[in-house]
Amino acid sequence: MLHNKEILERSVINEVQGFQTIDGAGVHLVRVLGAGTVDVYDPILMLDSFDSTNPDDYTAGFPMHPHRGIETISYVYKGKMMHRDSLGHEDTISDGEVQWMTAGSGILHEELLPASERMLGVQLWLNLPKQDKMVAPAYHSIKTHEIEEIALPNGLGKLRLLAGQYEGHEGFKGQYLDLDYYDIHLEKEGDFLIKTDNDRSILIFTLRGSVNIGNKVVNEKTAAKLSSGNIVRLNNNGEFAQVLFVSSTRLNEPISWGGPIVMNSEEELKKPLESCVMALS
């Protein structure tokens, strides 16, 4: 444990509450982070949240479309997501599983969202470093048996280790950026401390319920960027809170964003994705 004189508790320095929008072929979702927040939340480019009990909100899905220069990380806590891409992958993730797609030099994919009792989840766009923008595209799914669940102290919740590491526990690791990704469940009066390195870029997203960070209440469907420090304290005064914790390394690189493609210059955006179009045909 850290001695008191060494503790620097992180606080909330920026908040973005999501807003309702429609994307894909008619999918209703909550857009939280996007082109206007990339500097503050670097290296996270985008965060979309899905939460509906009405299949008409999402079953239209996302027809075949390109990506380049990023990784898309989809976490489906409730429901299903079916994936098909120009590399020939066809896969389905469901309750509590993760889809990790490296777009790299270019990929086409589609996402179908079959009807379920509740569609609840999040998609992140993780920026690729400049030297890795044009790596070979790849697809990986993280299934339930690969995700460790760790009980929190005093039986007041659990941590699902979606990716990275936590206190000696190891999960799936991406190749290009060091990313720790936790799904934290806090029961009423749950209080949880997470040790962090000072220089990590940390994002909190309240998927369900609200959570206290320091003296600040972060309401549901809100992203919060945290200050530097070596401790994050999460406290739940409500009935239940489900909080996503994302920790990575800030890139501090120029960004040129063109729809589903994110590169470092306007010239790079213009390069065609001929290889992945040919692969699909």
C-alpha positions as CSV (number, residue, x, y, z in Angstrom):
1,M,0.0,0.0,0.0
2,L,1.1,3.6,-0.6
3,H,2.0,5.7,2.5
4,N,-0.3,8.7,3.1
5,K,2.4,11.2,2.2
6,E,2.9,9.6,-1.2
7,I,-0.8,9.5,-2.2
8,L,-2.0,11.9,-5.0
9,E,-5.6,11.2,-5.6
10,R,-6.9,11.8,-9.1
11,S,-9.8,14.2,-9.7
12,V,-12.2,14.9,-12.5
13,I,-10.8,17.6,-14.9
14,N,-13.3,17.2,-17.7
15,E,-16.8,15.8,-18.2
16,V,-18.7,14.9,-21.4
17,Q,-22.3,13.7,-21.1
18,G,-23.6,11.7,-24.0
19,F,-26.3,12.8,-26.4
20,Q,-28.8,10.7,-28.4
21,T,-28.0,10.3,-32.1
22,I,-28.5,7.9,-35.0
23,D,-25.7,6.2,-36.9
24,G,-25.2,3.3,-39.3
25,A,-28.4,2.2,-41.0
26,G,-30.5,3.7,-38.3
27,V,-29.0,2.7,-34.9
28,H,-30.0,4.8,-32.0
29,L,-27.1,5.3,-29.6
30,V,-25.5,7.7,-27.1
31,R,-22.5,9.6,-28.6
32,V,-20.2,10.6,-25.8
33,L,-16.7,11.3,-27.3
34,G,-15.9,12.4,-30.8
35,A,-13.9,14.8,-33.0
36,G,-14.3,17.7,-30.6
37,T,-12.8,15.8,-27.6
38,V,-9.7,14.1,-29.1
39,D,-7.2,16.4,-27.4
40,V,-8.5,16.0,-23.9
41,Y,-9.1,12.2,-24.1
42,D,-6.1,11.3,-26.2
43,P,-5.6,8.4,-27.2
44,I,-9.4,7.6,-27.1
45,L,-11.0,9.1,-30.3
46,M,-14.6,8.1,-29.9
47,L,-16.9,6.6,-27.4
48,D,-20.4,5.4,-28.3
49,S,-22.8,3.8,-25.8
50,F,-25.7,1.5,-26.6
51,D,-28.6,1.0,-24.2
52,S,-32.0,-0.1,-25.4
53,T,-34.7,-2.6,-24.7
54,N,-36.4,-1.8,-28.0
55,P,-34.9,-3.8,-30.9
56,D,-36.2,-1.3,-33.4
57,D,-33.5,1.1,-32.0
58,Y,-30.6,-1.0,-33.2
59,T,-31.3,-4.1,-35.4
60,A,-30.7,-2.1,-38.6
61,G,-27.0,-2.4,-37.6
62,F,-23.9,-1.0,-39.3
63,P,-23.6,-2.1,-43.0
64,M,-20.2,-2.7,-44.6
65,H,-17.9,0.3,-44.1
66,P,-14.2,1.1,-44.0
67,H,-11.7,1.9,-41.2
68,R,-8.1,2.9,-41.2
69,G,-5.6,4.2,-38.7
70,I,-7.4,3.1,-35.6
71,E,-8.5,0.1,-33.4
72,T,-12.2,-0.4,-32.6
73,I,-13.0,-2.0,-29.3
74,S,-16.6,-3.1,-28.7
75,Y,-17.8,-4.3,-25.4
76,V,-21.2,-5.9,-25.4
77,Y,-22.3,-6.4,-21.8
78,K,-25.9,-7.4,-22.8
79,G,-27.0,-8.5,-26.2
80,K,-25.1,-9.7,-29.3
81,M,-22.9,-8.2,-32.0
82,M,-22.2,-10.1,-35.3
83,H,-19.1,-9.2,-37.2
84,R,-18.0,-9.8,-40.8
85,D,-14.9,-8.2,-42.5
86,S,-12.8,-8.1,-45.6
87,L,-10.2,-10.4,-44.1
88,G,-12.8,-13.2,-44.1
89,H,-13.6,-13.2,-40.4
90,E,-17.2,-14.0,-39.2
91,D,-17.8,-13.9,-35.5
92,T,-20.4,-13.2,-32.8
93,I,-19.8,-11.8,-29.4
94,S,-22.5,-11.8,-26.7
95,D,-23.2,-11.0,-23.0
96,G,-20.0,-9.7,-21.5
97,E,-17.6,-10.2,-24.4
98,V,-15.3,-7.9,-26.4
99,Q,-14.5,-7.4,-30.1
100,W,-11.1,-5.9,-30.8
101,M,-10.4,-4.9,-34.4
102,T,-7.2,-3.4,-35.7
103,A,-8.1,-1.4,-38.8
104,G,-4.4,-0.5,-39.5
105,S,-3.8,0.0,-43.3
106,G,-7.5,-0.6,-44.0
107,I,-10.4,-3.0,-43.5
108,L,-14.1,-3.2,-44.3
109,H,-16.5,-4.6,-41.8
110,E,-20.1,-4.8,-40.9
111,E,-21.8,-5.1,-37.5
112,L,-25.2,-6.6,-37.0
113,L,-27.1,-6.3,-33.7
114,P,-29.7,-9.0,-33.3
115,A,-32.7,-8.4,-31.2
116,S,-32.3,-9.2,-27.4
117,E,-33.9,-8.3,-24.1
118,R,-31.4,-5.4,-23.7
119,M,-28.6,-4.1,-25.9
120,L,-26.1,-2.6,-23.5
121,G,-22.5,-1.8,-24.4
122,V,-19.8,0.6,-25.6
123,Q,-17.6,1.0,-28.6
124,L,-14.3,2.8,-28.3
125,W,-12.0,4.0,-31.1
126,L,-8.4,3.8,-30.0
127,N,-5.9,5.8,-32.0
128,L,-2.9,4.0,-33.5
129,P,0.5,5.7,-33.1
130,K,1.9,7.3,-36.2
131,Q,4.4,4.5,-36.8
132,D,1.6,1.9,-36.6
133,K,-1.1,3.6,-38.7
134,M,-0.5,1.3,-41.6
135,V,0.1,-2.1,-39.9
136,A,-1.7,-5.1,-41.2
137,P,-5.4,-5.2,-40.2
138,A,-6.5,-7.9,-37.7
139,Y,-9.5,-9.1,-35.7
140,H,-9.7,-10.7,-32.3
141,S,-12.6,-11.5,-30.0
142,I,-12.2,-11.8,-26.2
143,K,-14.7,-14.5,-25.0
144,T,-16.2,-14.9,-21.6
145,H,-13.7,-17.6,-20.5
146,E,-10.8,-15.3,-21.2
147,I,-12.1,-12.4,-19.0
148,E,-11.2,-12.8,-15.3
149,E,-13.6,-11.5,-12.7
150,I,-12.0,-10.2,-9.5
151,A,-14.0,-9.7,-6.4
152,L,-13.6,-6.2,-4.8
153,P,-12.8,-5.8,-1.1
154,N,-15.7,-6.4,1.4
155,G,-17.8,-8.1,-1.2
156,L,-19.1,-4.8,-2.6
157,G,-18.6,-5.4,-6.2
158,K,-16.3,-7.0,-8.9
159,L,-13.8,-6.0,-11.6
160,R,-14.0,-7.6,-15.0
161,L,-10.5,-7.5,-16.6
162,L,-11.4,-6.9,-20.2
163,A,-7.8,-6.0,-21.3
164,G,-4.4,-5.2,-19.9
165,Q,-3.5,-5.9,-16.3
166,Y,-4.7,-5.3,-12.8
167,E,-2.7,-6.0,-9.6
168,G,-0.8,-8.9,-11.1
169,H,-3.8,-10.3,-13.1
170,E,-3.2,-10.4,-16.9
171,G,-5.8,-10.0,-19.6
172,F,-5.7,-9.6,-23.4
173,K,-3.0,-7.2,-24.6
174,G,-3.2,-5.1,-27.7
175,Q,0.0,-4.9,-29.8
176,Y,0.3,-1.2,-30.3
177,L,-0.8,0.8,-27.2
178,D,-0.7,-0.3,-23.6
179,L,-4.4,-0.3,-22.6
180,D,-5.9,-1.3,-19.3
181,Y,-9.7,-1.8,-19.6
182,Y,-11.9,-2.7,-16.6
183,D,-15.6,-3.1,-16.1
184,I,-16.1,-2.2,-12.5
185,H,-19.4,-3.1,-10.7
186,L,-20.0,-1.3,-7.4
187,E,-22.8,-2.2,-5.0
188,K,-24.4,0.3,-2.7
189,E,-21.8,2.0,-0.5
190,G,-19.0,0.3,-2.5
191,D,-15.7,2.1,-2.2
192,F,-12.8,1.1,-4.4
193,L,-9.2,2.3,-4.8
194,I,-7.2,1.8,-8.0
195,K,-3.4,2.4,-8.0
196,T,-2.2,4.1,-11.2
197,D,1.0,5.5,-12.6
198,N,1.1,9.3,-12.6
199,D,1.5,9.7,-16.4
200,R,-1.3,7.4,-17.5
201,S,-4.2,9.0,-19.4
202,I,-7.3,7.8,-17.6
203,L,-11.0,7.9,-18.7
204,I,-14.0,6.9,-16.7
205,F,-17.4,6.1,-18.2
206,T,-20.5,5.5,-16.2
207,L,-22.4,2.9,-18.1
208,R,-25.1,2.4,-15.5
209,G,-25.7,4.6,-12.4
210,S,-23.5,7.4,-11.1
211,V,-20.2,7.3,-9.1
212,N,-18.3,9.7,-6.9
213,I,-14.7,10.5,-7.8
214,G,-13.3,12.7,-5.1
215,N,-15.9,15.3,-4.4
216,K,-17.4,15.1,-7.8
217,V,-20.5,13.1,-8.8
218,V,-20.3,11.7,-12.4
219,N,-23.7,10.9,-13.6
220,E,-24.8,8.0,-15.9
221,K,-23.7,7.9,-19.5
222,T,-20.9,10.5,-18.8
223,A,-17.2,10.3,-19.7
224,A,-14.8,11.9,-17.2
225,K,-11.1,12.6,-17.8
226,L,-9.0,12.4,-14.6
227,S,-6.1,14.5,-13.5
228,S,-2.6,13.0,-12.9
229,G,-2.1,11.0,-9.7
230,N,-1.4,7.6,-8.3
231,I,-4.8,6.7,-6.9
232,V,-8.3,6.7,-8.3
233,R,-11.1,6.4,-5.7
234,L,-14.5,5.3,-6.8
235,N,-17.4,5.5,-4.4
236,N,-21.0,4.6,-5.0
237,N,-23.8,6.1,-2.9
238,G,-26.6,4.9,-5.1
239,E,-28.0,1.4,-5.5
240,F,-25.6,0.1,-8.1
241,A,-23.0,1.5,-10.5
242,Q,-21.3,0.0,-13.5
243,V,-18.2,2.0,-14.4
244,L,-15.7,1.5,-17.3
245,F,-12.1,2.4,-16.5
246,V,-9.8,3.0,-19.5
247,S,-6.1,3.7,-19.0
248,S,-3.5,4.3,-21.7
249,T,-0.7,6.5,-22.9
250,R,-1.3,9.9,-24.5
251,L,0.1,10.1,-28.0
252,N,0.3,13.9,-28.5
253,E,0.3,13.5,-32.3
254,P,-1.5,15.4,-35.1
255,I,-4.9,14.0,-36.1
256,S,-6.7,14.3,-39.4
257,W,-10.2,12.7,-39.2
258,G,-12.2,11.8,-42.2
259,G,-15.4,9.8,-41.2
260,P,-14.2,6.3,-40.2
261,I,-10.6,7.0,-41.1
262,V,-8.2,8.7,-38.7
263,M,-4.6,9.6,-39.9
264,N,-2.0,12.2,-39.1
265,S,-2.4,14.4,-42.2
266,E,-4.9,15.4,-44.8
267,E,-2.7,13.8,-47.5
268,E,-2.8,10.5,-45.7
269,L,-6.6,10.6,-45.6
270,K,-6.7,10.6,-49.4
271,K,-4.9,7.3,-49.9
272,P,-7.5,4.8,-51.2
273,L,-8.4,1.6,-49.4
274,E,-8.1,-0.5,-52.6
275,S,-6.6,-3.6,-50.9
276,C,-9.5,-4.2,-48.6
277,V,-12.1,-3.5,-51.3
278,M,-10.4,-6.2,-53.5
279,A,-10.3,-8.7,-50.6
280,L,-14.1,-8.4,-50.0
281,S,-14.9,-8.9,-53.7
